Amino acid sequence: MPIIPSPSLTVVGAINVDLTARVERAPGPGETVADGILQRGPGGKGANQAVAAARLGAAVRMVGAVGDDLDGRGVRAQFAAIGVDASGVQTADAATGTALIVVDATGENSIVVCAGANAEIDPTALGIHRGAAVLAQLEVSDAVISAAAEAAGFLALNVAPARPLPPGVLERCDLVIANETEYAQLPEVHDAALLCVTLGADGARLYRRGELVASAAGVATTVRNTVGAGDAFCAALVCGLLRGDEPEAALARACAVGAAAVADDASQPALDLLDTYGDPA
């Protein structure tokens, strides 16, 4: 793969507003806890990955949908400020998607997603340039995933949240990214052309057709919020591979970026350019 110092990437996925309650301890079933601190900010796996990729140095185009509401206008303004091309973001009749998040003192989270406009994306109007490098997740419909896969020249798919993939999509994937739980739930991805399995604090592994080709250790950090860490990791790994980094180096940088994201309170953490995270060699 040729070296692309500043890769171009189209991200297809969900755009949300995150309502986050930070608590000392998450409530159990039927329980109320009263020490919450409420935070409001941008989120959604697609938007998180698009913003992370842009902050890491990629030229990014976002494809998704928001509502014709205050939240949707705020999301568009934020994309413009960061430098994400939002010309592929549709305006739906539904409200902008919302995620209700509880984060405890250890950084662990539980999330309820209200899809809203994310469920209304028109798969016939994605406007993906034929042959584009595409990063997608599974918070949008099968029809959208299938249309993105059909147009992509390079397809990276983060199989989160885990569900059976639409017919023909796995065969078109150049890279599949899964955490340990998703890996266990989706045995069909085990022999993917290139599969990254993330291991949380223990790092990540990269497999080609089931054979281990690279591994990277986790990076020690202070855990503040795990919500956006996986998305930052995905963006970093895809950007590294697109620009021609060797798999071991791309994986190690992605782990370093994920660690930086965990140490940030936001779902869309502040990140530096990819090379800032050092030469893993």
KOLPAKE-285620 format. One record per residue: x, y, z of N, C-alpha, C in turn; residue in three letters. Coordinates in steps of 0.02 Angstrom, whole numbers, padded with zeros to 5 digits, always signed. Layout:
BEGIN
XYZXYZXYZALA/...
// end
This chain:
BEGIN
+00042-00059+00000+00000+00000+00000+00045+00062+00000MET/+00034+00110-00045+00076+00169-00048+00069+00212+00014PRO/+00122+00247+00032+00121+00291+00090+00079+00353+00074ILE/+00032+00369+00117-00010+00428+00110-00001+00469+00174ILE/+00041+00520+00173+00056+00557+00235-00007+00584+00269PRO/-00055+00609+00230-00118+00634+00258-00174+00596+00223SER/-00193+00538+00249-00243+00498+00213-00311+00532+00210PRO/-00349+00514+00159-00418+00537+00152-00463+00479+00174SER/-00513+00495+00214-00555+00443+00243-00628+00467+00245LEU/-00673+00424+00224-00745+00435+00231-00770+00392+00288THR/-00802+00423+00336-00829+00387+00394-00905+00385+00387VAL/-00932+00325+00391-01004+00315+00385-01029+00289+00452VAL/-01076+00325+00484-01099+00300+00548-01143+00348+00586GLY/-01154+00332+00649-01201+00368+00691-01173+00434+00717ALA/-01217+00482+00723-01202+00547+00752-01251+00559+00809ILE/-01225+00568+00869-01268+00577+00927-01249+00638+00967ASN/-01293+00657+01012-01277+00700+01068-01273+00655+01129VAL/-01218+00659+01166-01209+00618+01226-01231+00656+01288ASP/-01275+00627+01326-01293+00652+01392-01262+00604+01443LEU/-01210+00627+01477-01169+00584+01520-01178+00603+01593THR/-01195+00554+01633-01199+00563+01706-01138+00529+01736ALA/-01094+00568+01767-01036+00541+01801-01054+00529+01874ARG/-01046+00467+01897-01065+00448+01965-01008+00409+01997VAL/-01008+00407+02063-00959+00367+02099-00971+00292+02085GLU/-01035+00273+02086-01053+00204+02075-01117+00201+02034ARG/-01117+00160+01981-01177+00154+01940-01233+00120+01979ALA/-01295+00141+01968-01350+00110+02005-01363+00038+01982PRO/-01387-00003+02028-01410-00070+02010-01483-00067+01989GLY/-01512-00125+01971-01582-00126+01951-01628-00099+02005PRO/-01671-00051+01987-01718-00022+02034-01688+00027+02083GLY/-01623+00043+02076-01589+00086+02124-01580+00156+02096GLU/-01581+00205+02140-01567+00274+02122-01504+00297+02158THR/-01458+00328+02122-01400+00361+02153-01406+00435+02140VAL/-01383+00476+02187-01398+00547+02185-01337+00592+02180ALA/-01279+00563+02163-01218+00604+02162-01196+00621+02092ASP/-01241+00616+02043-01221+00624+01973-01203+00695+01954GLY/-01155+00700+01907-01137+00764+01875-01152+00756+01801ILE/-01196+00798+01774-01218+00791+01705-01174+00830+01658LEU/-01154+00796+01603-01116+00828+01550-01151+00816+01484GLN/-01147+00864+01439-01178+00859+01374-01125+00872+01321ARG/-01120+00829+01270-01070+00839+01219-01084+00797+01158GLY/-01044+00806+01105-01054+00768+01044-01031+00696+01052PRO/-01064+00651+01014-01045+00581+01017-01073+00543+00957GLY/-01081+00477+00967-01099+00432+00911-01036+00402+00883GLY/-01036+00336+00872-00974+00303+00851-00947+00331+00786LYS/-00992+00346+00738-00968+00374+00675-00936+00442+00684GLY/-00971+00486+00720-00944+00553+00731-00880+00550+00772ALA/-00879+00507+00823-00818+00501+00864-00758+00481+00821ASN/-00768+00433+00776-00713+00410+00735-00693+00462+00683GLN/-00742+00498+00657-00726+00551+00608-00686+00607+00641ALA/-00707+00629+00700-00672+00683+00734-00602+00660+00754VAL/-00596+00599+00779-00530+00574+00798-00483+00571+00738ALA/-00508+00546+00682-00466+00542+00622-00443+00611+00599ALA/-00489+00660+00602-00471+00728+00582-00418+00756+00629ALA/-00426+00745+00693-00377+00771+00741-00309+00737+00733ARG/-00310+00675+00710-00248+00638+00699-00214+00658+00633LEU/-00249+00697+00591-00218+00724+00531-00248+00703+00466GLY/-00301+00663+00466-00331+00641+00403-00378+00694+00375ALA/-00389+00690+00311-00442+00729+00278-00505+00687+00280ALA/-00556+00710+00317-00612+00667+00335-00678+00695+00307VAL/-00717+00649+00280-00786+00665+00259-00833+00621+00300ARG/-00883+00652+00331-00931+00616+00372-00995+00603+00333MET/-01020+00541+00337-01084+00522+00307-01129+00496+00362VAL/-01188+00526+00369-01235+00506+00421-01296+00550+00417GLY/-01330+00561+00473-01390+00603+00474-01400+00633+00542ALA/-01427+00694+00542-01449+00729+00602-01518+00755+00591VAL/-01550+00778+00644-01616+00809+00637-01611+00882+00620GLY/-01667+00910+00599-01672+00982+00587-01689+01015+00653ASP/-01640+01014+00698-01652+01039+00766-01588+01072+00792ASP/-01592+01098+00853-01535+01133+00881-01474+01088+00887LEU/-01485+01026+00907-01429+00979+00914-01397+00966+00846ASP/-01437+00956+00795-01410+00944+00728-01369+01002+00703GLY/-01394+01062+00714-01356+01121+00693-01291+01128+00733ARG/-01294+01109+00796-01233+01112+00837-01181+01062+00813GLY/-01203+01003+00794-01157+00952+00768-01124+00977+00704VAL/-01164+01006+00659-01135+01031+00596-01083+01086+00609ARG/-01098+01130+00657-01051+01183+00673-00986+01154+00702ALA/-00993+01103+00743-00933+01072+00772-00891+01039+00718GLN/-00922+01003+00672-00884+00973+00617-00846+01027+00578PHE/-00880+01082+00564-00848+01136+00526-00788+01164+00564ALA/-00794+01171+00630-00739+01199+00670-00679+01152+00671ALA/-00692+01087+00670-00637+01038+00673-00606+01026+00604ILE/-00645+01038+00552-00620+01027+00484-00645+00963+00453GLY/-00699+00935+00481-00731+00875+00451-00781+00898+00398VAL/-00775+00871+00338-00822+00886+00284-00889+00853+00299ASP/-00940+00892+00312-01006+00866+00330-01055+00868+00272ALA/-01030+00873+00211-01075+00876+00153-01114+00811+00144SER/-01090+00757+00174-01126+00693+00170-01173+00681+00228GLY/-01182+00730+00271-01228+00723+00328-01297+00745+00306VAL/-01344+00698+00305-01412+00712+00284-01452+00743+00341GLN/-01506+00777+00324-01552+00804+00373-01616+00763+00371THR/-01631+00729+00427-01688+00684+00430-01746+00717+00466ALA/-01806+00688+00459-01865+00713+00494-01862+00698+00568ASP/-01826+00646+00587-01820+00627+00658-01772+00673+00694ALA/-01775+00670+00760-01729+00709+00802-01658+00681+00797ALA/-01610+00724+00809-01540+00702+00811-01533+00647+00865THR/-01493+00596+00849-01484+00540+00895-01457+00562+00962GLY/-01476+00523+01013-01454+00539+01082-01430+00476+01116THR/-01375+00481+01154-01351+00426+01195-01353+00447+01268ALA/-01383+00405+01309-01387+00416+01381-01333+00372+01413LEU/-01284+00402+01446-01224+00367+01468-01214+00377+01543ILE/-01199+00323+01577-01179+00326+01648-01106+00303+01652VAL/-01063+00345+01681-00993+00329+01689-00976+00330+01764VAL/-00947+00274+01789-00932+00272+01860-00860+00295+01874ASP/-00840+00292+01936-00776+00320+01957-00716+00284+01926ALA/-00726+00222+01902-00672+00184+01870-00668+00196+01795THR/-00716+00235+01768-00718+00248+01696-00761+00200+01658GLY/-00789+00148+01691-00833+00101+01657-00899+00135+01642GLU/-00933+00112+01589-00994+00146+01567-01049+00098+01549ASN/-01110+00123+01551-01168+00089+01521-01204+00141+01480SER/-01232+00119+01422-01257+00166+01373-01324+00143+01346ILE/-01371+00189+01340-01433+00177+01303-01434+00226+01244VAL/-01441+00199+01184-01440+00241+01124-01511+00248+01097VAL/-01531+00310+01084-01595+00325+01050-01576+00348+00980CYS/-01588+00305+00931-01558+00314+00865-01580+00378+00830ALA/-01644+00395+00835-01668+00456+00802-01650+00458+00729GLY/-01618+00512+00707-01601+00523+00637-01555+00469+00609ALA/-01516+00436+00652-01471+00384+00628-01508+00326+00595ASN/-01571+00316+00614-01611+00262+00584-01644+00284+00519ALA/-01634+00348+00500-01668+00375+00441-01620+00391+00384GLU/-01557+00368+00389-01509+00382+00336-01532+00350+00271ILE/-01533+00387+00217-01552+00362+00151-01493+00327+00119ASP/-01493+00260+00113-01435+00225+00086-01423+00239+00012PRO/-01473+00266-00023-01463+00281-00094-01432+00350-00105THR/-01420+00387-00051-01395+00456-00058-01334+00467-00014ALA/-01291+00416-00006-01232+00424+00036-01179+00469+00004LEU/-01177+00469-00062-01129+00512-00096-01056+00494-00084GLY/-01043+00430-00073-00974+00407-00063-00939+00403-00130ILE/-00882+00435-00135-00844+00434-00198-00821+00363-00212HIS/-00833+00339-00272-00816+00271-00291-00741+00258-00278ARG/-00727+00205-00242-00658+00188-00226-00630+00222-00165GLY/-00671+00258-00127-00647+00293-00067-00628+00244-00012ALA/-00584+00266+00032-00569+00229+00093-00625+00245+00142ALA/-00657+00192+00168-00717+00200+00210-00706+00164+00276VAL/-00726+00198+00330-00729+00168+00397-00801+00172+00420LEU/-00829+00114+00439-00899+00112+00460-00905+00070+00523ALA/-00963+00077+00556-00980+00039+00616-01051+00012+00607GLN/-01078-00021+00658-01143-00053+00652-01199-00018+00691LEU/-01192+00047+00702-01246+00085+00734-01295+00113+00683GLU/-01287+00095+00619-01332+00116+00566-01360+00054+00532VAL/-01407+00063+00486-01443+00006+00458-01400-00037+00413SER/-01422-00100+00404-01389-00145+00357-01386-00116+00287ASP/-01440-00082+00267-01442-00053+00199-01387-00001+00190ALA/-01374+00039+00242-01321+00089+00238-01253+00055+00236VAL/-01243+00004+00278-01179-00032+00278-01167-00064+00210ILE/-01217-00095+00181-01210-00128+00116-01193-00077+00061SER/-01227-00020+00062-01214+00031+00011-01143+00059+00018ALA/-01121+00070+00080-01053+00095+00091-01001+00044+00067ALA/-01014-00020+00082-00967-00072+00061-00963-00077-00014ALA/-01019-00068-00047-01020-00072-00120-00979-00017-00152GLU/-00979+00042-00122-00943+00099-00151-00869+00101-00133ALA/-00851+00071-00077-00784+00080-00049-00731+00045-00091ALA/-00673+00078-00095-00614+00046-00123-00574+00011-00069GLY/-00575+00039-00009-00546+00010+00052-00600+00014+00105PHE/-00616-00042+00136-00669-00042+00186-00644-00069+00253LEU/-00648-00027+00304-00635-00047+00373-00701-00047+00410ALA/-00717-00102+00444-00781-00107+00479-00769-00123+00552LEU/-00791-00078+00595-00790-00089+00667-00856-00123+00685ASN/-00854-00187+00704-00915-00226+00713-00945-00213+00782VAL/-00964-00151+00793-00993-00129+00857-01053-00084+00843ALA/-01109-00097+00876-01123-00156+00919-01128-00219+00877PRO/-01109-00276+00907-01105-00338+00869-01174-00361+00845ALA/-01177-00380+00782-01237-00411+00753-01216-00446+00689ARG/-01255-00492+00664-01238-00525+00600-01229-00473+00545PRO/-01178-00483+00503-01164-00435+00450-01209-00447+00390LEU/-01227-00394+00354-01266-00402+00293-01230-00447+00243PRO/-01266-00485+00202-01234-00530+00154-01184-00493+00109PRO/-01126-00522+00100-01076-00495+00055-01030-00443+00084GLY/-01046-00416+00143-01006-00361+00171-00938-00386+00195VAL/-00937-00442+00231-00874-00467+00258-00824-00480+00203LEU/-00847-00505+00147-00802-00519+00090-00771-00456+00062GLU/-00803-00399+00072-00777-00336+00046-00733-00299+00096ARG/-00730-00325+00158-00692-00290+00210-00617-00302+00201CYS/-00579-00247+00201-00506-00251+00203-00481-00256+00275ASP/-00521-00231+00322-00503-00232+00393-00567-00236+00434LEU/-00567-00282+00482-00621-00286+00531-00591-00273+00600VAL/-00625-00232+00640-00602-00216+00707-00655-00237+00757ILE/-00635-00278+00806-00682-00303+00857-00648-00302+00925ALA/-00687-00291+00978-00660-00303+01044-00669-00377+01062ASN/-00648-00396+01121-00650-00467+01139-00721-00495+01139GLU/-00768-00455+01164-00838-00478+01166-00866-00487+01097THR/-00855-00437+01054-00880-00441+00984-00847-00499+00947GLU/-00783-00510+00960-00748-00566+00929-00781-00633+00948TYR/-00799-00640+01011-00831-00702+01033-00901-00709+01004ALA/-00936-00653+00994-01005-00656+00969-01009-00666+00894GLN/-00955-00652+00858-00956-00653+00785-00901-00700+00758LEU/-00909-00765+00765-00857-00810+00740-00845-00805+00665PRO/-00893-00779+00628-00884-00773+00556-00828-00725+00537GLU/-00809-00679+00582-00756-00631+00565-00686-00658+00580VAL/-00681-00716+00611-00616-00741+00634-00567-00752+00577HIS/-00591-00766+00517-00547-00777+00460-00549-00719+00411ASP/-00564-00659+00436-00566-00600+00393-00498-00587+00362ALA/-00498-00550+00306-00436-00534+00271-00385-00503+00319ALA/-00407-00456+00360-00366-00427+00413-00413-00412+00471LEU/-00397-00439+00529-00439-00433+00588-00399-00405+00646LEU/-00423-00352+00676-00393-00324+00736-00439-00340+00795CYS/-00411-00371+00847-00448-00384+00908-00418-00342+00963VAL/-00459-00298+00992-00435-00255+01046-00446-00290+01113THR/-00398-00280+01158-00397-00316+01222-00398-00269+01282LEU/-00425-00209+01273-00428-00161+01327-00358-00142+01350GLY/-00346-00145+01415-00282-00125+01443-00225-00171+01421ALA/-00242-00229+01394-00190-00276+01372-00166-00265+01300ASP/-00193-00214+01266-00168-00198+01200-00213-00224+01144GLY/-00182-00249+01090-00220-00271+01032-00179-00320+00991ALA/-00215-00359+00950-00183-00407+00905-00212-00400+00836ARG/-00170-00415+00786-00190-00410+00716-00180-00478+00683LEU/-00233-00502+00650-00231-00567+00618-00245-00561+00543TYR/-00210-00600+00503-00225-00604+00431-00248-00675+00416ARG/-00312-00680+00397-00343-00745+00385-00331-00794+00443ARG/-00337-00768+00504-00330-00810+00563-00260-00818+00590GLY/-00210-00793+00554-00140-00799+00576-00117-00734+00607GLU/-00088-00738+00667-00064-00678+00701-00007-00646+00662LEU/-00014-00581+00646+00038-00545+00609+00069-00488+00649VAL/+00035-00465+00702+00061-00410+00742+00025-00408+00808ALA/+00060-00384+00859+00029-00373+00924+00060-00311+00956SER/+00023-00280+01000+00048-00221+01035+00023-00222+01106ALA/+00065-00202+01152+00047-00199+01222+00004-00138+01236ALA/-00035-00141+01288-00073-00083+01310-00027-00030+01339GLY/-00051+00031+01342-00013+00087+01369-00044+00108+01435VAL/-00005+00108+01488-00032+00126+01554-00056+00198+01555ALA/-00113+00208+01586-00141+00275+01588-00191+00280+01646THR/-00213+00341+01660-00265+00352+01710-00333+00348+01674THR/-00376+00304+01696-00440+00294+01662-00490+00345+01687VAL/-00515+00386+01639-00567+00435+01654-00633+00417+01621ARG/-00630+00392+01559-00691+00378+01522-00673+00332+01464ASN/-00706+00275+01460-00690+00227+01407-00735+00233+01346THR/-00783+00281+01347-00833+00284+01294-00802+00294+01225VAL/-00756+00342+01218-00729+00358+01152-00663+00324+01136GLY/-00638+00282+01181-00571+00254+01172-00568+00207+01113ALA/-00618+00163+01107-00618+00117+01050-00623+00153+00984GLY/-00662+00207+00982-00670+00245+00920-00605+00280+00901ASP/-00570+00308+00950-00506+00339+00936-00456+00287+00911ALA/-00456+00228+00942-00412+00173+00920-00426+00156+00847PHE/-00490+00147+00830-00509+00129+00761-00483+00181+00712CYS/-00494+00244+00728-00472+00298+00683-00397+00296+00674ALA/-00360+00286+00729-00287+00286+00725-00261+00227+00685ALA/-00290+00168+00696-00267+00109+00659-00279+00117+00585LEU/-00339+00138+00567-00355+00146+00496-00311+00199+00463VAL/-00301+00256+00497-00258+00308+00469-00187+00283+00460CYS/-00161+00246+00509-00094+00220+00503-00086+00172+00445GLY/-00133+00126+00438-00129+00078+00383-00137+00112+00315LEU/-00183+00161+00311-00193+00195+00248-00131+00233+00224LEU/-00094+00260+00271-00035+00298+00250+00026+00253+00241ARG/+00019+00188+00253+00072+00142+00238+00114+00120+00296GLY/+00094+00134+00358+00132+00110+00416+00133+00034+00417ASP/+00187+00006+00440+00190-00067+00450+00138-00086+00503GLU/+00108-00146+00496+00055-00165+00543+00074-00158+00616PRO/+00134-00179+00636+00154-00175+00706+00156-00103+00730GLU/+00183-00058+00688+00186+00013+00707+00117+00044+00709ALA/+00074+00028+00660+00007+00055+00659-00032+00033+00721ALA/-00023-00030+00740-00058-00057+00798-00034-00024+00863LEU/+00031-00016+00870+00058+00015+00930+00036+00087+00937ALA/+00037+00125+00881+00013+00194+00884-00061+00197+00903ARG/-00100+00151+00875-00171+00150+00891-00183+00137+00965ALA/-00142+00093+00995-00148+00080+01067-00131+00143+01107CYS/-00080+00180+01085-00061+00241+01119-00116+00294+01114ALA/-00148+00298+01055-00203+00345+01046-00262+00325+01089VAL/-00277+00260+01092-00332+00236+01135-00320+00253+01208GLY/-00257+00246+01230-00240+00263+01299-00250+00338+01312ALA/-00231+00379+01264-00242+00451+01272-00317+00467+01276ALA/-00357+00430+01239-00429+00441+01240-00460+00421+01307ALA/-00436+00366+01336-00462+00343+01400-00449+00394+01455VAL/-00395+00432+01449-00377+00481+01500-00415+00547+01494ALA/-00459+00552+01443-00497+00612+01430-00570+00600+01449ASP/-00603+00650+01478-00673+00643+01499-00721+00638+01440ASP/-00703+00665+01382-00749+00673+01326-00753+00610+01283ALA/-00811+00600+01251-00819+00546+01202-00779+00561+01138SER/-00766+00625+01126-00724+00647+01070-00664+00682+01100GLN/-00614+00643+01122-00558+00671+01160-00513+00716+01118PRO/-00478+00760+01152-00426+00800+01119-00369+00754+01100ALA/-00349+00755+01037-00294+00714+01012-00246+00756+00971LEU/-00183+00735+00970-00133+00767+00928-00125+00729+00863ASP/-00082+00754+00818-00069+00719+00756-00041+00650+00770LEU/-00055+00603+00725-00038+00533+00737+00035+00523+00755LEU/+00080+00557+00721+00151+00547+00734+00173+00571+00803ASP/+00130+00611+00835+00146+00634+00903+00152+00576+00951THR/+00118+00522+00935+00117+00464+00979+00178+00421+00971TYR/+00228+00448+00936+00295+00419+00936+00304+00363+00886GLY/+00366+00343+00878+00385+00287+00835+00386+00225+00879ASP/+00335+00182+00872+00333+00124+00916+00395+00079+00911PRO/+00431+00083+00855+00492+00042+00847+00546+00068+00893ALA/
// end
